[in-house]
Amino acid sequence: MDGSAAAVIETPRMDDVLPQDLRNFPIHMVGIGGSGMCGLAALLLRRGACVSGTDGRDGEELRRLAAAGVTVSTCQAAESVPQGVQMLVKSAAVRDDHPEIVEARRRGVCIVKYAELLGLLMAHCGEGIAISGTHGKSTTAAWLSYVLRRAGRDPSFVIGAGVRQLGGGSGAGDGPYFVAEACEYDRSFLNLRPRRAAILNIEEDHLDYYADINDIVAAFREFAAGIPESGLLVTNADNPHCRAVADARNGRVQLFGRGAAAEWRAVDVTRENGTYAFVGCRGTERLGRVVLTIPGRHNVDNALAVIALAHDCGLSWDAIAPPLAEFCGAQRRLELRGEIGGVRIVDDYAHHPTEIRVTLLAARERYRPRELWCIFQPHQHSRTRFLMEHFAQSFSEADHVIVPDIYFVRDSQRDRELVCAADLVEQIRARGAAAEYLPDFGGIVERVAKDVQPGDVVMTMGAGNIWMVADELLARLRSDLPG
C-alpha cells in the first residue's frame, strides 16, 4: 500500500469478521427499508448487534426500526457510514458506486450482500428452511414459521413482509429451525445452503437479469443442488419447470399438487365463505380436514408445501392442522385495510401477472363485490415491458382498472424511455377491460371517491408505495360521511 488517499484497502471476508455472538457487533445496512433487509435488521438487533442503516425513501418500516433501536437515516452519503462499523450489508438494488459502498471500501470495511449474510446466519442459527419460487414466498414462509412456533419449535425467521401473528417479519428463536425466503433475483438464493427447501412455482420474472425461462430454471436447479442429499426439496408437481428441477436433483424430493404424481395432495376441495377447505392426503392416506382462513385456491397449494415441510420437521398432522387453519396471512397479502360506508379497501403486494390474476379472483370469491376496482401500480419499467402481454390479460376479474405511473426501481433511464404506464392501459383496453391512466395518487383518490358505491371493493395492488392510496382513500371516504 502506498499510503495515498486513492489506495485500495483490501476488504476482509465475511467469515473472518462476523462473530458467533453478535452482541455489540456494529453493522450498517444500505437499503434497510427493503422488505427482506428490514426483517434482517430486526433479527440482528434481537441478537444484540448494534444496527444502523439508510434508505432513499422514508416510510413506516424505517419508523418501526427506529422505534426498535436501529439508527436510521434517509441521507445516503459517505458520512452516513458510522465510525467503527465492521460490516456493511447492501440490498440487491444498491449499486457498487453508491457513496456509502465507496466509503466502506475506502475504509476496508467488510461489504456483503443481504443474501450472503442471511446464508451465514442460517448456517449459524440452526437447520435452514428456504422458501423459493416466483410467487407465494412470503405467505408460505410466514405460514410455516407460525406452524413451527405454535408446535413449540420456536424457529428463527426472516420474511419479506410484516406478520402480525408472529410479531413482525423476523424473529430470533431458540429452536433448531431458521426459516427464510429465498429470492432468485441476482441468483441471491444461491448464497443459502438450507437443509430443507420449497420451490413453490417457477415462471418468467426478473428478465432484466435472466436471459429467459431456461436461464431461470437453471438457477433453480443450482439452488436445489445446494440442498444436501439427505435434506429435502418440496416442489410443485403441477409446474413443469419445477418437475424439471426435481428430476435433476440427486437427493430427497417430495411433490405437492393436484395430480396423481404428487405425494402431498388436497382432495374434497370446497369453497366455504370465501376461503377453501380440503382434506390433506399423503399418498393414499387421508390425514384430516382443514378450513383455511386466508382466501384463494392458490393458498391450498401453499398449504401443502407447509404441511410437507412441517411433517419432515417431525410434526404430526394433529400438531400441523390447528395452526394451519388459524394463520391469517402476511401484511399486504389480500389485507383488508378498512371498510367505510359499505366500501371495503383491500391492499395486496401482487406485481406479477399470475399474482394479479389469482389475487383478483380470490378477492372476488372472498368479498363478492358489487364491483371490483383494481388500482395497480406497475413495479419496474423492465418487468412491465418484458411481461406486457401477460399483464394486459391478467385483469379480467376487475370491473375497473386504474394505473398510475410505474414505480421506478433498479431500472436504467433507457428502460424508462421504452415503456410507460399509459402503454399498459392501452393494452388492457385492447383486451376489452375498462382501464384508465391517472398518473398521481391524489387524482386516483378523487376519481374513486367520486364513483365508488356501497358493496364495492377497491384493491390497491403492487410492490411499490401504492398502499398509500388505500390509506388516503379510507381517510377521504371517512371525511365524506355525513355528520
Phi, psi and omega in degrees: 000137185266357176084356181282163181296335183273357183296142179271125178264126181293129180273141183287161179282150181300316182299331182277343187257317188283120179277160174296319178266113186272001183301125179069011178282124185274121181232134177245137186236124181257121189089034188293342180279353179296159189300317178279323184298319182292326175293318177296319179300316180295322178295315178300320179297318179294333177279359175100001181290156172267107190251133170229165179185163178228158173208148182288343181236134173284161179172183184299321182296318179296320179294323178293319178295319179298319179295332180278347178118006177275137175276112186238155180205153172261004176273110182254088183218169182304321183287353178281346177281114185297149172293139178087357179295140183254344180214137174244128180250131181238144176285166182295338182278350184273127182277160182292341179266010175300138186301327179288326177293316179300316181294317179297321178295321179298324181277349183082024178283142176295124181246125181226155172279157179310310185293329178295315179292320178301318179297320180290319177297321178300318179292325182285325196262354179150196179282119184283139172232112185252132180252114183239174179134162180292325182227153168087006185297311184296312181301313185290320178296318178295318181299312179296318179300319180294317179298314180297318180295314182294335178274004176086015182269352172043066183283157161275153181201150172225119186232143183276037178196154172289145180224107185298321182290346178252359181079017180139192183266003178207160178202147178250098182265169178261001182277181187276355189248145176233112183258133180211151170289147179236101184272136182276346181301138178062016185054029185295332181292349177287350175282347181266143176232070184285158173276329177230148179206154171241141165245105188285324183187160176223120176221174176292128173194167180053043182283000167284345180246313181271149181288319184190185182296328178295322176296320179295313180298321178299322179294318178294326177296320178293321176301314180296327180293339179281350176279131180302151181302327179278351176281200186217132167253124174252126183212174193271114181293338186266358179254117186298328179289323175295320179297322178296320177294316180298319181295332182274350186279137171262096183152183185292134176224136171232133183258142171241156179156199188254344184265176183293338181288344184279134174285322179252121184225158171249123178239167182052046182284128178226158176255127184229115178054039175088356175236180187246147172237151180200165171259122178281134181231143166242111188062235179266358182275124175273115186277322181155170183259144179220142176250117183282152175270325182274140185279170174104128178297329179297334180284346170295317177296317177299321179298321178298321177297319177298315181300314182298315181291317180296321178298320180291339175276004174098009181273139176278166177301322181295334176275332184277316192298314182299310178291333176299320180283329184283337189298129185258357176102171178265160178296148182064024172237095186048048184270121176286112182275337178164170178223125180229124176056034179082002177257125179260135179250122183238142181236142181212151185274357188307131181218011178237148184307316179298317179299317179300312184299310184287330180287319177296320177297317179297321178296320179293319178293321185285316190254344180047060187288154169299309171221146182250116177263134176237117175256100188254123176259107178301146182245109183082132174294320183295315179298318180299318182290313184294326185249024187307311183297319179293318177302313185299334182267358192265000187253021187296335181278350182268142175273329178224133176238127176238131184237118171275186178299153180294136177287120186271119175204132175070344184285158173270168176299325178298318177301319182295329182281340187273339182207150176220170183298325179298330177295318179295317179301317179300319181289324177295316179298323181297341179259015170091003181268153178276110183223148177214150179259119173232110193293327188244156185295321180300317178295325179293315179300316179298317182297312184289315181301329182289324191243348183291148185234157175306138183096347178280154170242130176249120181247121169270140191212133176147165183268001180265225184256026182294340177303336179297327178296321178301313181293319180293323180291319176302315180297319181294314180296324178295319180290338180276349181295141179295141179081000000 
